[in-house]
């Protein structure tokens, strides 16, 4: 009976602990004495034990493009794609796909090194364990600014994304076609010899550049990138980001000390002025009474 009470109390403690209690990756090796026995009489009841597996901290995927032994393009990022499609009832539906350390899609990474343009292309097969058609592709184009200038800057000049709408990936879809999307605006710049960093999530709108036909509808998609570091037109084989970093404005946390000091100083000046005014007024009133 006592063993049953222990089991009920343990179950209640897990439930009462809230959702944080369910973050345990594994709960095992729980042994409770036989019903009707007690620790004093049986002598064989094992104590209650909870064993948890340590979950490693997720790492951000890193992609590199090489030219011989040199790594010309080095980039890390988490990618999220929000894709809109219409179901058979004509309702717009959004579907989310991720490319990060928690997804294990088959991937093929390629790219090109160049004087004025460098690219990295990621091919993957979403929601499958082995490469089967159709394949999706995401390609980033980095451009040198100005051209033919070794001391200039690099910029993310363009992004291309192609995907295929299928029923298994987009339930109840009203089409099964391939779309080509693009981001044409330059997104960031950094001096050559340094790297760009933006830990905050950036959202870029993808424009559908697919030729519209009778059985194809233009759709919308959003490309969200976070934990981004990128270095283009680099040399050397070190798999690290070198040089100074150029941070995005979203990561910039303004120094709040100066505004606080200014505010306190202004408040003190107002208090001093108010006290001075009150003292002066009382002195003037005292002078009037003496006369």
C-alpha positions in Angstrom: 0.0 0.0 0.0 2.8 2.4 0.9 4.4 1.7 -2.5 1.2 2.7 -4.2 1.1 5.9 -2.1 4.7 6.7 -3.2 3.8 6.2 -6.9 0.7 8.5 -6.5 2.7 11.2 -4.7 5.4 11.1 -7.4 2.8 11.4 -10.2 1.2 14.3 -8.5 4.5 16.1 -8.0 5.2 15.8 -11.8 1.8 17.2 -12.6 1.9 20.0 -10.0 5.4 21.0 -11.2 4.0 22.6 -14.4 5.3 22.2 -17.9 8.9 22.7 -16.7 8.7 19.2 -15.2 8.0 17.7 -18.6 11.3 19.0 -20.0 13.0 15.9 -18.7 14.2 14.0 -21.8 13.9 10.6 -20.2 12.5 9.4 -16.9 13.6 5.9 -16.2 14.9 3.5 -13.6 11.9 4.2 -11.4 11.4 1.3 -9.0 8.7 1.2 -6.3 8.3 -1.6 -3.7 5.7 -4.3 -4.3 2.2 -3.4 -3.1 1.8 -4.5 0.5 5.5 -4.4 1.4 7.3 -1.7 3.2 10.9 -0.6 3.4 11.2 -1.8 7.0 9.9 -5.4 6.4 11.1 -6.2 2.8 14.6 -4.8 2.9 14.7 -5.0 -0.9 12.8 -1.9 -2.0 15.0 0.3 -4.1 14.9 4.1 -3.5 13.1 6.3 -6.1 15.6 7.3 -8.8 15.1 9.7 -11.7 17.7 9.7 -14.5 17.7 12.4 -17.1 19.7 12.5 -20.4 21.5 15.8 -21.0 20.3 17.5 -24.2 23.2 19.2 -26.1 22.8 22.9 -26.9 21.7 23.3 -30.6 24.4 24.6 -32.9 23.8 26.9 -35.8 24.4 25.3 -39.2 27.6 26.5 -41.0 28.1 26.5 -44.8 31.4 27.1 -46.6 32.5 27.4 -50.2 36.1 26.5 -51.1 38.5 27.3 -53.8 41.3 24.8 -53.5 42.4 25.0 -49.9 40.9 28.5 -49.4 37.5 29.1 -48.0 36.2 32.0 -50.0 32.7 32.2 -48.5 31.8 31.3 -44.9 28.3 31.6 -43.5 26.2 30.4 -40.6 22.5 30.9 -40.1 19.2 29.4 -39.0 16.6 29.6 -41.8 12.8 29.6 -41.6 10.5 29.8 -44.6 6.9 30.7 -44.3 5.1 29.8 -47.6 1.6 30.7 -48.5 -0.6 28.5 -50.7 -4.3 28.1 -51.5 -6.2 25.0 -50.6 -9.0 23.5 -52.7 -11.6 25.7 -50.9 -9.7 28.8 -52.0 -8.5 29.6 -48.5 -5.0 31.0 -48.1 -2.9 28.8 -45.8 0.6 29.3 -44.5 3.1 26.5 -44.0 6.5 26.7 -42.1 9.7 24.9 -43.0 13.0 25.2 -41.1 16.6 24.7 -41.9 18.5 24.5 -38.6 20.3 22.1 -36.2 17.0 20.4 -35.3 16.1 19.5 -38.9 17.8 16.5 -40.5 16.9 16.8 -44.2 19.3 15.4 -46.8 21.4 18.4 -48.0 23.8 19.2 -50.8 25.8 22.4 -50.5 27.6 23.9 -53.4 28.7 27.4 -54.6 31.2 29.4 -56.5 34.2 31.7 -55.7 34.8 34.7 -57.9 36.4 38.1 -58.1 33.2 40.1 -58.0 30.5 37.6 -57.1 30.3 34.6 -54.8 27.4 32.2 -54.2 26.4 29.4 -51.8 23.5 27.1 -52.7 21.7 24.7 -50.4 19.7 21.9 -51.9 17.5 19.8 -49.6 14.6 17.4 -49.6 12.1 18.5 -47.0 10.4 16.1 -44.7 12.1 13.0 -46.1 15.0 10.9 -44.9 16.6 10.3 -48.3 16.9 12.4 -51.5 13.9 11.9 -53.6 12.2 14.3 -56.1 11.3 17.1 -55.8 14.4 19.0 -54.5 14.2 22.5 -53.0 17.0 25.1 -53.4 18.1 28.3 -51.6 20.9 30.3 -53.1 22.6 33.4 -51.7 24.6 35.8 -54.0 27.3 38.0 -52.5 28.6 40.9 -54.5 31.8 43.0 -54.2 31.3 46.8 -53.9 32.7 48.5 -55.8 33.7 46.0 -58.4 37.4 45.1 -58.8 38.2 46.7 -55.4 40.1 44.5 -53.0 39.6 47.1 -50.2 35.9 47.6 -50.7 32.8 46.0 -49.2 30.7 42.9 -49.8 26.9 42.8 -49.8 24.2 40.2 -49.9 23.0 41.2 -53.3 20.2 38.6 -54.0 18.5 35.5 -52.8 16.8 32.8 -54.9 14.5 30.2 -53.6 12.7 27.4 -55.6 10.3 24.9 -54.2 7.6 22.5 -55.4 4.1 22.4 -54.1 3.0 18.8 -53.4 0.1 17.3 -51.4 2.3 15.7 -48.8 4.0 19.0 -48.0 1.0 21.3 -48.5 -2.1 19.4 -47.5 -5.3 20.0 -49.6 -3.4 22.2 -52.1 -5.1 23.1 -55.3 -1.9 22.9 -57.4 1.2 20.9 -57.7 3.7 23.2 -59.3 7.2 24.6 -58.9 7.7 28.2 -57.8 10.8 30.5 -58.1 11.0 33.2 -55.5 13.6 36.0 -55.1 14.8 38.8 -52.8 16.4 41.4 -55.1 17.2 44.2 -52.6 20.7 44.4 -51.0 20.3 43.3 -47.4 23.5 44.3 -45.6 27.1 45.4 -46.2 30.4 44.8 -44.5 34.0 45.6 -45.3 36.1 42.9 -47.0 38.3 41.3 -44.4 35.6 41.5 -41.8 32.3 39.7 -41.3 28.6 40.7 -40.9 26.7 39.5 -37.9 23.0 39.7 -37.0 21.8 37.5 -34.2 18.3 39.0 -34.3 15.7 37.5 -36.7 15.5 39.3 -40.0 12.5 38.9 -42.2 12.7 39.3 -46.0 9.8 39.1 -48.4 10.3 36.7 -51.3 8.7 37.7 -54.5 7.3 35.1 -56.9 9.0 35.4 -60.2 7.5 32.3 -61.7 5.8 32.7 -65.0 2.0 32.6 -64.3 0.0 30.1 -66.3 -3.5 28.7 -66.2 -2.6 26.2 -63.5 -0.2 28.3 -61.6 -0.9 31.0 -59.1 1.6 33.5 -57.7 2.1 33.1 -54.0 3.9 34.9 -51.1 6.7 33.6 -49.0 8.8 35.0 -46.1 12.5 34.2 -45.6 13.5 34.6 -41.9 17.2 34.4 -41.0 18.6 34.4 -37.5 22.0 33.8 -35.8 23.5 35.1 -39.0 27.3 35.5 -39.6 28.6 35.9 -43.1 32.1 36.5 -44.6 32.7 36.7 -48.3 35.7 37.2 -50.6 38.0 35.8 -47.9 41.2 33.8 -48.0 42.7 31.1 -45.8 41.5 27.8 -44.6 40.5 28.7 -41.0 36.9 27.7 -40.3 36.3 30.8 -38.1 35.1 34.3 -38.8 38.0 36.7 -38.9 38.5 40.4 -38.6 36.1 42.9 -37.1 32.4 42.3 -37.1 29.8 44.6 -38.5 26.5 44.3 -36.6 23.0 44.9 -37.8 21.0 47.7 -36.2 18.6 45.2 -34.7 21.4 43.8 -32.5 22.4 47.3 -31.3 21.5 47.9 -27.7 21.8 51.7 -26.9 23.8 52.8 -23.9 21.1 53.9 -21.4 23.6 55.4 -18.9 23.9 58.8 -20.6 20.1 59.4 -20.9 19.7 58.4 -17.2 22.4 60.8 -16.1 21.0 63.6 -18.2 17.5 63.0 -16.8 18.8 63.0 -13.2 20.7 66.2 -13.8 17.7 67.9 -15.3 15.5 66.8 -12.4 18.1 68.1 -9.9 18.2 71.5 -11.7 14.4 71.7 -11.6 14.4 70.9 -7.8 17.1 73.5 -7.1 15.3 76.1 -9.1 12.0 75.4 -7.3 13.6 75.6 -3.9 15.4 78.8 -4.8 12.1 80.3 -6.0 10.3 79.3 -2.7 13.1 80.7 -0.5 13.2 83.9 -2.5 9.4 84.3 -2.3 9.4 83.9 1.5 12.2 86.4 2.0 10.3 89.0 -0.1 7.2 88.4 1.9 9.1 88.9 5.2 10.5 92.2 3.9 7.0 93.4 3.1 5.8 92.6 6.6 8.7 94.6 8.3 7.8 97.7 6.3 
